[in-house]
Amino acid sequence: MALNDVVSRRAVLGVLGAAALRAQGQSAGRPNVIVILADDLGYGDLSAWGGADMRTPHIDALAASGVRFDRFYANSPVCSPTRAALLSGCSPDTVGVPGVIRTAADNSWGYLAAGAQLLPARLRAAGYHSALAGKWHLGLEAPNLPNLRGFDHFHGFLGDMMDDYYTHRRHDRNYMRLNAEAIDPKGHATELFTDWAIEYLNSRKGQARPFFLYLAYNAPHAPVQPPPEWLEKVKQREPGIGEKRAKLVALVEHMDAGVGRVMAALQANGQLTNTLVIFVSDNGGELEMGASCGPLRGTKGQMYEGGIRVPMCASWPGRIAAGARSDRVGLTMDLYATVCEVAGVQAAGVDGVSLLGDMTAKAASSKARDLVWVRREGGVQYAGREFYAFRRGDWKLLQNTAFQPFELYNLENDPEEKRDLSKAEPKMYRELVEALMLHVQRAGQTPWQAPLQR
């Protein structure tokens, strides 16, 4: 890190730290919040969501102890944009992240906007201490590093994916960090991220100041590499299962065990009853890797329901009724406003809306709104272009590359997206295209590439 970056960081943290200290006196009694994000977990890849060959008792128990959202969506069918939406509360292309951020500049399709106030920075004003354990994927260098964007503590991986769950490298580069320090830990990444999350929870035991923990697993993202003993257990239990599917099931079940360990740590530390825990995936499952998106059409990377609809649940003892279900249509960016409401912080200037009323069944909202999904990608198939899905009510407009015509579906009548109505419903088709164009104009005001070095 350059010297001027260090000085700038100290100045920023000094100001923010002073604000946090002033807020601490008002923060006692406010709930803790944990957001657990899976990577490429399909809608059909939990046993409670219909995965008949899955055994995910801990995530299932989390859902059973609180509320399950049956119509929840990621903001994008790929990683970085959804993470940007979660942490900014905004549509990802409006904060500079329409596509995946990667190591090579000629294949990187986002740059987190300087003006985006991320959730941990917003929570600091309410006295919260914030940590990220796991995958960041919103920048590889200053100023877009976790500690420079609001997190007090970072123990995890900066990059997009690991080429190996045990060596933790990407393109032969080490992106594992403890705050700003490069580290080279041993062990399976899922276990390491779980360990680091629990270490953080233990460090907050008995503290009056509430915490926000963002636990971002890279499982079950490719390479699908479960520990051998977990793979063998699945094969023994599921005779006839294919190798590809067995690996995916084992990797998900291994992650589920990590979630169980985190929940056990909360219980042991006396933190459970005052903690909202949210579990969600960043996009749909990748069918080529053995994932299942249940009855939904499509896969990761596509705008069909299988690429963007994800499992989501939330638990908060005494506040969210056990066994609750919600059919409210929500997006990842809504979690920002939800957490802010829980923390007593105003979520100004964001696109998302709070789902707290829907979670607690106190004031469920049915206000209509348009929804947008975006992805920018490179290669011959995409050529660096953006493509979109747009939803108004039950009507959904979509394309899976920028070069194909828009398709139009009515999800109420055709949830599996089998009947393209773009020709049969020209008025609705035109209405949605024109509405989408307004969003494209708004998002176009935010650059998605790093500023030129002069």
Protein Blocks (a to p, Z undefined) as FASTA:
>chain_A
ZZklmmmmmmmmmmmmmmmmmmmmmmgopacddddddehiafklcfklopakbccfklmm
mmmmmccdfbbcdfbfbfklmmmmmmnopafklnopabccdfblklccbdcdfklccfkl
mmmmnopacddedjeklajbdfbbfklnopabdcddfblbdfbfklopaehiafbdehjb
ccddeddfklmmmmmmmmmmmmmgoiabdcddddddfbfcdcddddfklmmmmmmmmghi
afklmmmmmmmmmmmmmmmmmmmmmmmnopmmmcccddddfbdcdfknopaehjagcdeh
iabfklmgccdddddehkacghiacfbdcdfklmmmmmmmmnopacehiabdcfklmmno
mmccfbdcddddddddedjklnopacddddehjbccddfbfkbccddddfklmmnopacc
klmmmmlmmmmmmmmmmmmmmmmmpccbdcddZZ
